[in-house]
Amino acid sequence: MKKLILSLLVIFWGLYSYAQENDTTKIKLGETKIIIIEKDKDNELKTKEEKLEKGKAEFEKMQKEKQAQLEEQQKQLDEMKKMLDEQKDDLEKQKIEKELQKNEANLEELSKELEALDKGIEDIDNELDTNKDLDNDDESKMDHKNKYDWEFDDEWPSDWDHLSPFGKDKKFRGHWAGFELGLNNFVNKDFSIALAPEDRNFELNAGGSWVFTLNFLQFNIPFGRNVGLVTGMGSTWNNYHFTNNVNVYENVDGIMVAEPELQKSYYKNTMNTWNFTIPLIFEFQIPVAHKKPGIFVGLGVVGGAKVLSWGNQDFWMNGDRYKTDKRSDFLINTFRYGLTARIGFKYLKLFANYDMVALFQKDRGPELYPVSVGITLLSF
């Protein structure tokens, strides 16, 4: 152990005596902090990354030397073991055994030094990756001095870091902002898409009922590097395409009904809504390749407010084709909230939403709950 400590001190002193000026960079070598101070001769080493690369090269050089010593020591150890087996004199055997113990101790110390150097090189690599993140963070801050930065990239730091008293050193970034595309449907209170007989006229063409979402604002609240809360704002367009040839309207009793249409043959019969949404999602991420999070899972709630609703009908009647647009609230609830689940790996990001508030106002239409599933086409 003393030899290990002495070796680390020698490494420290060699690196320290290399230069006495300019910035310092702390590198963790095993359990020991090594301070690398590089002299900026003729502006050859201008950045912290260059200094780290220089330190890494020094460590790799020492690693090769220690590896050569280890191999030489192992050869000597093997020869001594062979001599011990061949020796007949007891006194000589005792001498060889003592030397053998010393060599084994030296071999163990060399192995520990190599492990420490391996750890040091690994820490330098991690430091280089961190510095790349910091450089991107600095560029983002410079952009904010002149204009609001809408350019988000994989290395962009947490938005909330500048507003929150916690998590300032974390780099968590969730997955909300982007453009999403999916399919709509209805389920009943038993979570079944098979509607009750009295509600079957409201059945949807699942393959033609689309949801478009533009999540344009995102804030990240980090609890750690790979876990935190995500919030922001989005805009959602839901398109409900009825599969039956029905006329959907509010009758004289103020109830939404879907009655069979006898005169018109609908080519397209949709009910559409436009909502603003605000999420609160807990997300955790699983790092891949020891660098960026590759897999993420998010669970949370999304609240929404209806801005507009309308209907579109394309139909045939008496051999002619007609198209009408109808502005109506369809007795749809103004406010809604529901559950959301999100999962993704690299460029593949999927979502599923379930509204816990019925689509139509209570007792003024069938008790139907919207659900949607889809994919994120573009992340911001």
C-alpha positions as CSV (number, residue, x, y, z in Angstrom):
1,M,0.0,0.0,0.0
2,K,2.9,2.4,0.8
3,K,4.3,1.8,-2.6
4,L,0.9,2.6,-4.3
5,I,0.7,5.9,-2.3
6,L,4.3,6.7,-3.2
7,S,3.6,6.0,-6.9
8,L,0.5,8.3,-6.9
9,L,2.6,11.0,-5.2
10,V,5.2,10.7,-7.9
11,I,2.6,10.9,-10.6
12,F,1.1,14.0,-8.9
13,W,4.5,15.7,-8.6
14,G,5.5,14.9,-12.2
15,L,2.3,16.5,-13.5
16,Y,2.5,19.4,-11.1
17,S,6.1,20.2,-12.0
18,Y,5.2,20.2,-15.7
19,A,3.8,23.7,-15.3
20,Q,3.0,26.3,-12.7
21,E,0.7,28.5,-14.6
22,N,-2.8,28.8,-16.3
23,D,-6.0,27.0,-15.3
24,T,-6.2,23.8,-13.4
25,T,-8.2,20.7,-14.3
26,K,-9.1,18.2,-11.6
27,I,-9.1,14.5,-12.7
28,K,-10.1,11.7,-10.4
29,L,-7.5,8.9,-10.5
30,G,-9.0,6.0,-8.6
31,E,-9.8,7.4,-5.1
32,T,-7.1,10.2,-5.5
33,K,-7.6,13.6,-7.0
34,I,-4.8,14.5,-9.5
35,I,-4.4,18.1,-10.5
36,I,-3.2,18.5,-14.1
37,I,-1.6,22.0,-14.8
38,E,-0.6,22.5,-18.4
39,K,1.7,25.4,-19.4
40,D,0.2,27.2,-22.5
41,K,3.4,27.3,-24.6
42,D,2.9,29.3,-27.8
43,N,-0.9,28.9,-27.4
44,E,-0.6,25.2,-28.2
45,L,-3.1,24.2,-25.5
46,K,-5.9,26.8,-25.6
47,T,-8.8,24.8,-24.3
48,K,-9.7,22.7,-21.4
49,E,-10.3,19.8,-23.8
50,E,-6.8,20.0,-25.1
51,K,-5.4,19.9,-21.6
52,L,-7.5,16.9,-20.8
53,E,-6.4,15.2,-24.0
54,K,-2.7,15.9,-22.9
55,G,-3.4,14.5,-19.5
56,K,-5.0,11.4,-21.0
57,A,-1.9,10.9,-23.2
58,E,0.3,11.1,-20.1
59,F,-1.8,8.5,-18.3
60,E,-1.8,6.2,-21.3
61,K,2.0,6.5,-21.5
62,M,2.4,5.6,-17.8
63,Q,-0.2,2.8,-18.3
64,K,2.0,1.2,-21.0
65,E,5.1,1.5,-18.7
66,K,3.3,-0.1,-15.8
67,Q,2.0,-2.9,-18.0
68,A,5.5,-3.7,-19.2
69,Q,6.7,-3.7,-15.5
70,L,3.8,-6.0,-14.6
71,E,4.7,-8.5,-17.4
72,E,8.3,-8.5,-16.4
73,Q,7.4,-9.0,-12.7
74,Q,5.2,-11.8,-13.7
75,K,8.0,-13.5,-15.6
76,Q,10.3,-13.2,-12.6
77,L,7.6,-14.6,-10.4
78,D,7.1,-17.6,-12.6
79,E,10.9,-18.3,-12.7
80,M,11.1,-18.1,-8.9
81,K,8.2,-20.6,-8.6
82,K,10.1,-22.9,-10.9
83,M,13.3,-22.5,-8.8
84,L,11.3,-23.2,-5.7
85,D,10.0,-26.5,-7.1
86,E,13.5,-27.6,-8.1
87,Q,15.3,-26.5,-4.9
88,K,16.2,-29.3,-2.5
89,D,17.9,-27.3,0.3
90,D,15.5,-26.1,3.0
91,L,17.4,-22.9,3.7
92,E,17.5,-21.9,0.1
93,K,13.8,-22.7,-0.2
94,Q,13.1,-20.3,2.7
95,K,15.1,-17.5,1.0
96,I,13.3,-18.1,-2.3
97,E,9.9,-18.1,-0.5
98,K,10.6,-14.7,1.1
99,E,11.6,-13.3,-2.3
100,L,8.5,-14.8,-3.8
101,Q,6.3,-13.1,-1.2
102,K,7.9,-9.8,-1.9
103,N,7.5,-10.2,-5.7
104,E,3.8,-11.2,-5.2
105,A,3.3,-8.0,-3.1
106,N,5.0,-5.9,-5.8
107,L,2.8,-7.6,-8.5
108,E,-0.3,-6.8,-6.5
109,E,0.7,-3.1,-6.1
110,L,1.4,-2.8,-9.8
111,S,-2.0,-4.3,-10.6
112,K,-3.6,-1.7,-8.3
113,E,-1.6,1.1,-10.0
114,L,-2.9,-0.1,-13.4
115,E,-6.5,-0.1,-12.1
116,A,-6.0,3.4,-10.8
117,L,-4.6,4.6,-14.2
118,D,-7.5,2.9,-16.0
119,K,-10.0,4.7,-13.8
120,G,-8.1,8.0,-14.4
121,I,-8.4,7.6,-18.1
122,E,-12.1,6.7,-17.8
123,D,-12.7,9.8,-15.7
124,I,-10.9,12.0,-18.3
125,D,-13.2,10.6,-21.0
126,N,-16.2,11.4,-18.8
127,E,-14.8,14.9,-18.1
128,L,-14.4,15.4,-21.9
129,D,-18.0,14.4,-22.5
130,T,-19.2,16.8,-19.7
131,N,-17.2,19.7,-21.2
132,K,-18.9,19.1,-24.5
133,D,-22.2,19.5,-22.7
134,L,-21.0,22.7,-21.0
135,D,-19.8,24.2,-24.3
136,N,-23.2,23.7,-25.7
137,D,-24.7,25.2,-22.6
138,D,-22.5,28.3,-23.0
139,E,-23.5,28.7,-26.6
140,S,-27.2,28.5,-25.6
141,K,-26.6,31.2,-22.9
142,M,-25.0,33.5,-25.5
143,D,-27.9,33.1,-27.8
144,H,-30.3,34.1,-25.0
145,K,-28.5,37.4,-24.6
146,N,-29.6,38.4,-28.1
147,K,-32.8,36.5,-28.8
148,Y,-35.0,33.7,-27.4
149,D,-33.5,30.5,-28.5
150,W,-35.9,28.1,-30.1
151,E,-33.1,25.7,-31.3
152,F,-33.2,22.6,-29.0
153,D,-30.6,19.9,-29.4
154,D,-29.7,16.7,-27.5
155,E,-27.2,18.6,-25.4
156,W,-29.4,21.5,-24.5
157,P,-29.5,21.8,-20.6
158,S,-32.5,22.0,-18.4
159,D,-34.8,25.0,-19.0
160,W,-35.7,25.1,-15.4
161,D,-32.0,25.3,-14.3
162,H,-32.2,29.1,-14.7
163,L,-35.4,29.4,-12.7
164,S,-35.3,26.7,-10.1
165,P,-33.1,26.8,-6.9
166,F,-32.5,23.0,-7.2
167,G,-30.9,20.9,-9.9
168,K,-28.7,23.6,-11.3
169,D,-25.9,21.1,-12.2
170,K,-28.2,18.5,-13.7
171,K,-28.7,18.0,-17.4
172,F,-32.1,16.3,-17.5
173,R,-34.2,17.0,-20.5
174,G,-37.6,15.4,-21.0
175,H,-39.6,14.6,-24.0
176,W,-42.7,16.7,-24.7
177,A,-41.9,19.4,-27.3
178,G,-42.5,18.2,-30.8
179,F,-45.1,17.3,-33.5
180,E,-47.2,14.1,-32.9
181,L,-49.5,12.1,-35.1
182,G,-52.0,9.4,-33.9
183,L,-55.4,7.8,-34.0
184,N,-58.5,8.5,-32.0
185,N,-61.2,6.3,-30.7
186,F,-63.9,6.1,-27.9
187,V,-64.2,3.7,-25.0
188,N,-67.1,3.3,-22.6
189,K,-66.9,3.5,-18.8
190,D,-65.7,-0.2,-18.8
191,F,-62.7,0.8,-21.0
192,S,-64.1,-1.2,-23.9
193,I,-64.2,0.1,-27.5
194,A,-67.4,-2.1,-28.1
195,L,-70.1,0.5,-27.4
196,A,-73.5,-0.2,-25.9
197,P,-76.3,-0.8,-28.4
198,E,-77.8,2.6,-27.8
199,D,-74.5,4.3,-28.5
200,R,-73.3,2.3,-31.5
201,N,-74.3,5.1,-33.9
202,F,-71.4,7.1,-32.4
203,E,-68.9,4.4,-33.5
204,L,-65.8,5.8,-35.1
205,N,-63.8,4.8,-38.2
206,A,-60.6,4.1,-36.1
207,G,-58.4,4.2,-39.2
208,G,-59.7,7.6,-40.3
209,S,-59.9,9.4,-36.9
210,W,-56.7,11.4,-36.5
211,V,-55.1,13.4,-33.7
212,F,-52.5,16.0,-34.5
213,T,-50.5,17.6,-31.7
214,L,-48.0,20.4,-31.7
215,N,-46.3,20.7,-28.3
216,F,-44.6,24.0,-28.7
217,L,-43.4,24.8,-25.1
218,Q,-41.4,22.6,-22.7
219,F,-39.9,23.1,-19.2
220,N,-37.8,20.5,-17.4
221,I,-37.7,20.2,-13.6
222,P,-34.7,17.9,-12.8
223,F,-34.5,15.6,-9.8
224,G,-31.3,14.1,-11.2
225,R,-29.4,13.7,-14.5
226,N,-31.9,11.1,-15.8
227,V,-35.1,11.7,-13.8
228,G,-37.4,14.7,-13.4
229,L,-40.7,16.3,-14.2
230,V,-41.7,17.7,-17.6
231,T,-44.3,20.4,-18.2
232,G,-45.1,23.0,-20.9
233,M,-47.9,23.7,-23.4
234,G,-49.3,22.1,-26.5
235,S,-52.1,22.4,-29.1
236,T,-54.2,19.3,-30.1
237,W,-56.6,18.8,-33.0
238,N,-58.9,15.8,-32.7
239,N,-60.7,14.4,-35.7
240,Y,-63.6,12.0,-35.0
241,H,-64.7,10.2,-38.2
242,F,-68.1,8.5,-37.7
243,T,-68.2,5.1,-39.4
244,N,-72.0,4.9,-39.7
245,N,-74.2,6.9,-42.1
246,V,-75.7,9.1,-39.3
247,N,-76.6,12.6,-38.6
248,V,-75.0,13.9,-35.4
249,Y,-76.8,16.9,-33.8
250,E,-78.4,18.4,-30.7
251,N,-82.1,17.5,-30.6
252,V,-84.9,19.7,-29.2
253,D,-84.3,18.3,-25.7
254,G,-80.7,19.5,-25.7
255,I,-79.2,16.0,-26.1
256,M,-76.6,14.9,-28.6
257,V,-77.9,12.1,-30.8
258,A,-76.7,10.2,-33.8
259,E,-79.7,9.2,-36.0
260,P,-79.5,7.2,-39.3
261,E,-79.5,9.5,-42.3
262,L,-82.0,8.4,-45.0
263,Q,-81.5,11.0,-47.7
264,K,-77.8,11.6,-47.6
265,S,-75.0,9.1,-48.2
266,Y,-72.0,10.4,-46.2
267,Y,-68.6,10.1,-47.8
268,K,-67.0,12.0,-44.9
269,N,-68.7,12.8,-41.6
270,T,-66.5,14.2,-38.9
271,M,-66.6,16.1,-35.6
272,N,-63.4,18.1,-34.8
273,T,-62.1,19.8,-31.7
274,W,-59.1,22.1,-31.1
275,N,-57.7,22.2,-27.5
276,F,-54.8,23.7,-25.7
277,T,-53.1,21.3,-23.3
278,I,-50.7,21.5,-20.3
279,P,-48.9,18.3,-19.1
280,L,-47.2,17.3,-15.9
281,I,-45.2,14.1,-16.6
282,F,-42.8,12.2,-14.5
283,E,-40.0,10.8,-16.7
284,F,-37.1,8.6,-16.0
285,Q,-34.4,7.7,-18.5
286,I,-32.1,4.8,-19.0
287,P,-28.6,5.7,-20.3
288,V,-27.3,3.7,-23.3
289,A,-23.6,3.4,-24.2
290,H,-22.7,5.3,-21.0
291,K,-23.6,8.6,-22.6
292,K,-26.9,10.0,-23.6
293,P,-30.2,8.6,-22.3
294,G,-31.4,6.2,-25.0
295,I,-34.6,4.9,-23.4
296,F,-37.2,7.0,-21.6
297,V,-40.5,6.3,-19.9
298,G,-43.0,9.0,-18.9
299,L,-46.2,8.8,-16.9
300,G,-48.4,11.7,-16.0
301,V,-51.5,13.8,-16.6
302,V,-52.5,16.2,-19.3
303,G,-55.1,19.0,-18.8
304,G,-56.8,20.7,-21.7
305,A,-59.3,23.4,-22.6
306,K,-61.4,23.4,-25.7
307,V,-60.9,26.4,-28.0
308,L,-63.1,25.4,-30.9
309,S,-65.2,22.6,-32.3
310,W,-66.8,22.1,-35.7
311,G,-68.1,19.4,-38.1
312,N,-67.3,18.5,-41.7
313,Q,-69.7,16.5,-44.0
314,D,-69.1,15.3,-47.5
315,F,-72.1,13.5,-48.9
316,W,-74.0,12.3,-52.0
317,M,-77.7,13.3,-52.4
318,N,-79.8,12.8,-55.6
319,G,-76.7,11.9,-57.6
320,D,-74.8,15.1,-56.6
321,R,-72.0,15.6,-54.2
322,Y,-72.1,18.2,-51.5
323,K,-69.8,19.5,-48.8
324,T,-70.8,21.4,-45.7
325,D,-69.0,22.8,-42.7
326,K,-70.9,23.3,-39.4
327,R,-69.7,25.3,-36.4
328,S,-71.1,23.8,-33.2
329,D,-70.0,23.1,-29.7
330,F,-71.5,19.6,-29.9
331,L,-72.1,19.8,-26.2
332,I,-68.5,18.8,-25.7
333,N,-67.0,19.5,-22.2
334,T,-64.8,22.6,-22.3
335,F,-62.2,21.3,-19.8
336,R,-60.7,17.9,-19.8
337,Y,-57.9,16.0,-18.2
338,G,-56.5,12.6,-18.6
339,L,-53.6,10.2,-18.3
340,T,-50.7,9.9,-20.6
341,A,-48.0,7.3,-21.0
342,R,-44.9,7.8,-23.2
343,I,-42.0,5.6,-24.1
344,G,-39.2,6.0,-26.6
345,F,-35.8,4.8,-27.8
346,K,-33.7,7.2,-29.8
347,Y,-35.8,8.4,-32.7
348,L,-38.8,6.1,-32.0
349,K,-41.2,7.8,-29.5
350,L,-44.7,6.5,-28.8
351,F,-47.6,7.9,-26.7
352,A,-51.0,6.8,-25.4
353,N,-53.6,9.1,-23.9
354,Y,-56.8,8.4,-22.0
355,D,-59.3,11.2,-21.1
356,M,-60.8,10.8,-17.6
357,V,-63.5,13.3,-18.5
358,A,-66.3,12.2,-20.8
359,L,-66.4,13.8,-24.2
360,F,-70.0,15.1,-23.9
361,Q,-71.5,17.1,-21.0
362,K,-73.1,14.9,-18.3
363,D,-76.5,13.6,-19.2
364,R,-76.4,15.5,-22.5
365,G,-74.9,12.7,-24.6
366,P,-73.5,9.2,-24.5
367,E,-70.8,8.5,-21.8
368,L,-67.8,8.2,-24.1
369,Y,-64.1,8.7,-23.2
370,P,-61.6,9.6,-25.9
371,V,-58.4,7.6,-26.2
372,S,-55.5,8.1,-28.6
373,V,-52.3,6.4,-29.5
374,G,-49.6,7.6,-31.8
375,I,-46.0,8.5,-32.6
376,T,-43.8,11.6,-32.3
377,L,-42.7,12.5,-35.8
378,L,-40.5,15.5,-34.9
379,S,-38.9,16.5,-31.6
380,F,-37.9,20.1,-30.8
